[in-house]
């Protein structure tokens, strides 16, 4: 349901509600990234940035986490930060 809401749902508030419940049950990098995507969908960029800044400092980060963080930073006008996150996403994908 959460993935569908993020991809196709029109109700960002409901997506956040689902993502928060998911994160509470499974506080890991994937659920944090999904919650950040819900915040992004709702235009809550500061919350997405804060969550992703913390998540990317853990071992639970992934290419998707870095890609999402890059999108958030780009929307906040931080082009340099976005490029750094894109590079980290590429490293994650290549296994470095």
C-alpha positions in Angstrom: 0.0 0.0 0.0 2.8 2.4 0.9 4.6 1.9 -2.4 1.4 2.4 -4.3 0.6 5.6 -2.4 4.1 7.0 -3.1 3.8 6.2 -6.8 0.2 6.9 -7.6 -1.6 8.2 -4.5 -2.9 11.8 -4.5 -3.1 12.0 -0.7 0.4 12.9 0.6 -0.9 13.0 4.2 -2.0 9.4 3.9 1.3 8.4 2.4 3.1 10.0 5.4 0.8 8.3 7.8 1.6 4.9 6.2 5.3 5.6 6.0 5.5 6.7 9.7 3.8 3.5 10.8 6.1 1.5 8.6 9.1 3.3 10.1 7.9 2.8 13.6 7.6 -1.0 13.0 10.8 -1.3 11.0 13.2 1.5 11.8 15.8 0.8 9.1 17.2 2.5 6.1 14.6 1.3 3.6 11.7 2.5 5.8 13.5 5.8 6.5 13.9 6.4 2.8 10.2 5.6 2.2 9.3 8.1 4.9 11.6 10.7 3.3 9.9 10.1 0.0 6.5 10.6 1.6 7.8 13.9 3.1 9.1 14.9 -0.4 5.7 14.1 -1.9 4.1 16.4 0.6 6.6 19.2 0.1 8.0 18.7 3.6 11.6 19.1 2.4 13.2 20.1 5.7 11.9 16.9 7.4 13.0 14.8 4.4 16.5 16.4 4.6 16.8 15.9 8.3 15.8 12.2 8.1 18.1 11.5 5.1 21.0 13.3 6.7 20.8 11.0 9.6 20.1 7.9 7.5 23.0 8.4 5.2 25.3 8.4 8.2 24.3 4.8 9.1 25.2 1.4 7.6 21.5 1.2 6.4 22.0 3.6 3.5 21.5 2.5 -0.1 21.7 4.0 -3.6 18.0 4.7 -3.3 18.6 6.6 0.0 21.3 8.7 -1.7 19.2 9.3 -4.8 16.3 10.5 -2.7 18.5 12.7 -0.7 19.9 14.2 -3.9 16.4 15.0 -5.1 15.6 16.7 -1.8 18.8 18.7 -1.9 18.2 19.7 -5.5 14.7 21.0 -4.7 16.2 22.9 -1.7 18.7 24.6 -4.1 21.8 22.8 -2.9 23.2 21.7 -6.2 26.6 20.7 -4.8 25.1 18.6 -2.1 22.8 16.9 -4.6 25.9 16.1 -6.8 27.7 14.6 -3.8 24.7 12.4 -3.0 24.4 11.3 -6.7 28.1 10.3 -6.6 27.5 8.3 -3.4 24.5 6.6 -5.0 26.7 5.6 -7.9 29.3 4.2 -5.5 26.6 2.2 -3.7 25.4 0.8 -7.0 28.9 -0.2 -8.1 29.6 -1.8 -4.8 32.5 0.5 -3.8 
